[in-house]
Amino acid sequence: MVTVFSPKDLLDQFESMSKENSVQQVFIPGKGKFTIRFEDEDQNSIAADVQANPNLERLMNEGLEAYKSGKSYPTDELLKSLSIKDFS
C-alpha cells in the first residue's frame, strides 16, 4: 500500500495503472485507505450497457447536463482543487 501525501502522488498512482496493474490501494493520512480499480474504457461495451439499461442512459444524460450547466466537474478538476492540507 502506498501512502499518498499530495494530489500529484495520487495522480501518479492513477497514471501507473494498466490492465496488468489494475488495482491499487492507497492510504491518505487523515482520510483513510482507498482501493482504486482501473477499468479499461471500451466504447462498444458502454453502448451495449446503455442499450441494455435505459436507466443508465438517463443517468449518463443527467450527468452530462449537470457538467454542461456547471453543477458537476470532471476528476481532473477535482484533483486540481485538492491541496496538501486535504492530505494531513
Secondary structure as GFF3:
##gff-version 3
##sequence-region A 1 88
A	DSSP	beta_strand	2	3	.	.	.	ID=ss1
A	DSSP	alpha_helix	7	15	.	.	.	ID=ss2
A	DSSP	beta_strand	23	28	.	.	.	ID=ss3
A	DSSP	beta_strand	32	37	.	.	.	ID=ss4
A	DSSP	alpha_helix	43	52	.	.	.	ID=ss5
A	DSSP	alpha_helix	54	68	.	.	.	ID=ss6
A	DSSP	alpha_helix	75	81	.	.	.	ID=ss7
A	DSSP	three_ten_helix	84	87	.	.	.	ID=ss8
###
